[in-house]
C-alpha cells in the first residue's frame, strides 16, 4: 500500500510494487490521480506497466480504464483516450491545488500570520548567564535551563549577540 502523495513516481512503496509486478499481474488503482498527477509521467508509467511489463491495470472509479477488456485496437484506443483525458485532469487539479495553496499563504501573510515555530527570546539576564558559563561558574546544562533554550538556540542567540556587538564597533 502506497500512502504517499501521487505527485510523482519516486515513492519507495510504489517502486517496490513495480519491481514485484510481472507479466499478466493485475494492478488495481482506486483512481488515476492516486497513480500520479503529472500528465507525461502517468502516460509513461502506463506504457511501462502495460506494454513493457505486460501488466493489466484496472482503475476502480473509471471502469473504462481496464486493460483486461478490449485488448483489440478499438479497446486500446478508447483506453488511451480516457487515460489521456484523466491524466490531464489529474495534473490540472494538482496545479490548481498549488495555486490555491500559494494564494492562501499570501493572504495569511498579508493578515500578519507568522509561519513556523515562535521565536525563543533570550532572558534579560542572558549576558550574565553567558558570562558565568564562559568563566566556568555555571554548567552548560544549567545555563540552558536558566535561559529556557535548547543548545542550538543558545548558540544561535550567542552568535547573534556577538555579530551585533561587532557591528556596533
SULWORA-V549808 format. One record per pair of residues at least 12 apart in sequence whose ideal C-beta (glycine too) atoms are under 6 Angstrom apart, sorted by the first residue. I is the first residue (numbers start at 1). J is the second residue. D is the distance in Angstrom with one decimal. If there is no record, write none. Layout:
{{I/J/D} {I/J/D}}
This chain:
{{2/14/4.9} {6/34/5.4} {6/36/4.9} {6/37/5.3} {7/37/5.5} {9/36/6.0} {9/41/5.8} {9/45/5.9} {21/53/5.6} {21/55/5.0} {23/54/3.8} {25/55/5.1} {26/56/4.8} {27/55/5.6} {27/57/4.9} {28/58/5.0} {29/59/5.2} {30/60/5.2} {31/61/4.6} {32/59/5.5} {32/86/4.3} {32/90/5.7} {33/90/4.0} {37/90/4.7} {37/91/5.6} {37/94/4.0} {38/91/5.6} {39/87/4.6} {39/88/5.5} {39/91/4.3} {42/87/4.1} {46/83/5.9} {50/67/5.5} {56/68/4.8} {64/82/4.7} {65/79/6.0} {65/82/5.6} {120/149/5.6} {120/153/5.3} {122/157/4.8} {123/147/5.8} {129/143/5.3} {129/146/5.3} {129/147/6.0}}
